[in-house]
Amino acid sequence: MTIEEMRERKKELGYSNRKIAELSGVPLGTVMKIFGGATKVPRHDTVTALEKALKKPFSYDLERSRAEAVYIHESAASYTAAVRPAGAHSSLRYPKQGSYTLRDYYDLPDDRRTELIDGAFYDMAAPTAEHQIILGELYLLFHACAAAHTSGCRVMLSPFDVQLDRDERTMVQPDLLIICDGEKLTSRNLYGAPDLAVEILSPSSYFNDTERKLKKYQAAGVREYWIINPDTLSVFVYFFERDETRFYYYTFEETVPVLISGGSCMIDFALIKAELEKADLKH
């Protein structure tokens, strides 16, 4: 968003400079200089904070998204620190990383929550209460939307195997997936890419969901991909079918369009936020 676009958005919302400073965390003096024209080229993190305060979805180049995500996902550092032990020791638990196949995957104990990606195993921890509340509400909202529009698409929940690349080296389990091509659905798994995949971040899955699986979903032909951060109550939406290098950012106070539906389906995250608040979970 340009400075001029932010000025228009500010006028549209009726926000004062003080209000924007409170919402964004940017000092009032800095806000006044930017909107008054004294500061011509504000710092990038300042612009990002102002855009977030103005609550307008924005998009970035994929090459820049990793750096941007560190800022937007305020807890990225703690996520990364938490996931290191699992990632660091995976080669010790699975000494043949890179050479495993579906035969090895099916030989694992039933209680082992693991994904197979390019011949390597990645363990998944048990989901948190926040994760399950978000997932359950998302399922209900997606299911109601699909039914209302008689789309013919089916909503599925994890755990459900997805043979993403239709080969013997990858089997993933998105938290939620939308399947519009019934020919891909078998009694055992989904053979191929879902139309939409949703992942809810957790310490054990942060890197996989934001890096490794992001690339895999894009390459496999997933049309739309949502990444949800329970800590920052934010949503990243990638619409690979339209543009492979951009994403859109939303908060849990907004309604997010399902882009593969052409915007006819909308998911109101304020309803999900209300359910989280109602649960009043203790940490």
ABEGO torsion letter per residue (X at the ends): XBAAAAAAAAAAAGBBAAAAAAAAGBBAAAAAAAAAGABABBBAAAAAAAAAAAGBBBBBBAAAAAAAAAAABAAAAAAAAAAAAAAAAAAAABAABGABBAAAAAABBAABBBBBBGGBBBBBBBBBAAAAAAAAAAAAAAAAAAAAAGAGBBBBBOBBBBBAAGBAABBBBBABBBBABAAABBAABBBEBBABBBBBBBAAAAAAAAAAAAAAAAAAGBABBBBBBAAAGBBBBBBAAABAABBBBBBAABBBBBAAAGGABBBBAAAAAAAAAAAGBBX
